[in-house]
Amino acid sequence: MTKQELLTTAVEKMSKEDKLIAFPPIERKNFVVRSSWYGRGQVITFNTKATKTKPSQKVTYNHDEVLKKMLPKLKLMPCWIKRGYWSQSTDMPTNVRELSERETIEIEDIEVVVDYIDTEIKAEAC
């Protein structure tokens, strides 16, 4: 057996409580699914990118539930076949968003203080 197969077998035998201790919730900068993380029950949180019409959201999802739904399509993608990894930097794919918990991030009023320093700029002729 390979190391990955041994690890997968060991993780399958763990209770949910043991998995939560071994693989606590993590925060990332983007959405990701990995074949090597399947079976952990890993809970992942990331923030979506804000747009002109939509504020940023804090997204929390269970890796295994999302991967199970995405797997039929992922198995056809070259990046998944080669690396067993897929990510998206802006948000989750639309077909799995219902599997996540979302919380809008409110932007507080921030006071910005800018100090200007008087400087003299000399232009030289070329």
C-alpha positions as CSV (number, residue, x, y, z in Angstrom):
1,M,0.0,0.0,0.0
2,T,1.1,3.6,-0.7
3,K,1.4,6.2,2.1
4,Q,-1.8,7.8,0.8
5,E,-3.7,4.6,0.9
6,L,-2.5,3.9,4.4
7,L,-3.5,7.4,5.5
8,T,-6.9,7.1,3.9
9,T,-7.6,3.7,5.6
10,A,-6.6,5.2,9.0
11,V,-8.8,8.2,8.5
12,E,-11.8,6.0,7.6
13,K,-11.5,4.2,10.9
14,M,-11.5,7.4,13.0
15,S,-14.6,8.6,14.8
16,K,-16.1,12.0,13.9
17,E,-14.7,13.4,17.2
18,D,-11.2,12.1,16.4
19,K,-11.4,13.6,12.9
20,L,-12.4,17.0,14.4
21,I,-9.4,16.9,16.7
22,A,-7.0,15.7,13.9
23,F,-8.4,18.0,11.2
24,P,-9.8,21.2,12.9
25,P,-11.7,23.8,10.9
26,I,-9.3,25.9,8.7
27,E,-9.4,29.3,7.1
28,R,-8.1,29.7,3.6
29,K,-7.9,32.6,1.1
30,N,-9.9,30.7,-1.6
31,F,-12.2,27.8,-2.3
32,V,-10.4,24.5,-2.7
33,V,-11.1,20.7,-3.0
34,R,-8.4,18.0,-2.9
35,S,-8.7,14.3,-3.4
36,S,-6.2,13.7,-0.6
37,W,-8.5,15.6,1.9
38,Y,-11.6,13.4,1.1
39,G,-12.9,11.6,4.2
40,R,-11.5,14.0,6.8
41,G,-14.8,15.9,7.2
42,Q,-12.7,19.1,7.0
43,V,-14.6,22.3,7.5
44,I,-13.2,25.2,5.5
45,T,-13.9,28.9,5.7
46,F,-12.9,31.6,3.2
47,N,-14.0,35.1,2.2
48,T,-15.4,35.8,-1.3
49,K,-14.1,38.7,-3.3
50,A,-16.3,41.7,-3.3
51,T,-17.6,43.2,-6.5
52,K,-19.2,46.5,-7.5
53,T,-22.6,45.0,-6.9
54,K,-22.0,42.3,-4.3
55,P,-20.3,42.6,-0.9
56,S,-17.7,40.1,0.3
57,Q,-19.1,37.0,2.1
58,K,-17.7,34.7,4.7
59,V,-18.3,31.2,3.3
60,T,-18.0,28.0,5.4
61,Y,-18.4,24.5,3.8
62,N,-17.8,20.9,4.5
63,H,-15.1,19.7,2.1
64,D,-16.5,16.1,1.8
65,E,-20.0,17.1,1.0
66,V,-18.9,19.6,-1.6
67,L,-16.4,17.2,-3.2
68,K,-19.0,14.4,-3.3
69,K,-21.3,16.6,-5.4
70,M,-18.5,18.0,-7.6
71,L,-16.6,14.7,-8.2
72,P,-18.5,13.5,-11.4
73,K,-17.5,16.7,-13.2
74,L,-14.1,16.9,-11.7
75,K,-13.1,13.4,-12.9
76,L,-13.3,14.8,-16.5
77,M,-11.1,17.8,-15.9
78,P,-7.3,17.6,-16.7
79,C,-6.3,19.5,-13.6
80,W,-8.1,17.0,-11.4
81,I,-6.8,14.0,-13.3
82,K,-3.2,15.3,-13.0
83,R,-3.2,16.8,-9.5
84,G,-6.3,15.8,-7.7
85,Y,-6.8,19.4,-6.8
86,W,-9.2,22.2,-7.9
87,S,-9.6,25.8,-6.6
88,Q,-11.4,29.0,-7.4
89,S,-10.3,32.4,-6.1
90,T,-13.5,34.4,-6.2
91,D,-16.3,32.1,-4.9
92,M,-17.5,28.6,-4.8
93,P,-18.9,27.0,-8.0
94,T,-22.6,27.9,-8.3
95,N,-23.7,24.2,-8.3
96,V,-22.5,23.7,-4.7
97,R,-23.2,27.1,-3.1
98,E,-26.3,25.7,-1.4
99,L,-24.0,23.4,0.6
100,S,-22.3,26.3,2.3
101,E,-23.2,28.7,5.1
102,R,-22.8,32.4,4.0
103,E,-22.5,35.5,6.1
104,T,-22.2,39.0,4.5
105,I,-19.2,40.9,5.7
106,E,-20.2,44.4,6.7
107,I,-17.7,47.1,6.1
108,E,-17.4,49.5,9.0
109,D,-16.9,53.2,8.5
110,I,-13.2,53.7,8.5
111,E,-11.6,57.0,9.1
112,V,-8.7,57.5,6.7
113,V,-6.2,60.2,7.5
114,V,-3.8,61.2,4.8
115,D,-0.9,63.5,5.5
116,Y,0.5,65.4,2.5
117,I,4.1,66.4,2.5
118,D,5.0,69.4,0.4
119,T,7.7,68.4,-2.0
120,E,9.2,70.2,-4.9
121,I,9.4,68.1,-8.1
122,K,12.0,69.2,-10.6
123,A,11.6,68.1,-14.2
124,E,14.7,67.7,-16.2
125,A,14.7,68.1,-19.9
126,C,15.6,64.9,-21.8
